[in-house]
Amino acid sequence: MSPYIVHLLLPAEYQENPPKPTDDNVHILRSPDMNLYVRGYDGWLIAKSDRETAQSLASDLDSVGANYKKNFHFANTYSSPTHTHRHSEVMFVALDEPVCI
C-alpha cells in the first residue's frame, strides 16, 4: 500500500504566520509554486477512482508528449464528508510549460 499524506490549505490570514502544531505528527510545509495537470471527477476519493482517474490523465498526457512527474500524483476532494455529492480530482506536477490536452 502506498503512503498517504494529508495536506490542508491554511486560510490566507494564517499562511504567513501559521499556528504551531500541538501534535508531533503534524508539520507545516510550504509548497513551492507549481503548474499542475488536473482531472476532476464526481464521486468519493477512494483507491479505485483515484487510480483509474490518474491512469486516464497520465495516458492523455503521454499521448501529447507532456513532461510531468510520473512517479506520484496528488489527489484532492473538496466536499465535506457529510455531503453525498462529492467532487474529487487527481493532479500531476508539470515539469515544463504545460500543454493543453
Buried (B, 14 or more C-beta within 10 A) or exposed (E): EEEEEEEEEEEEEEEEEEEEEEEEEEEEEEEEEEEBBEBEBEEBBEEEBBBEBBEEBBEEBEEEEBEBEEEEBBBBBEBEEEEEEBBBBBBBBBEEEBEEE
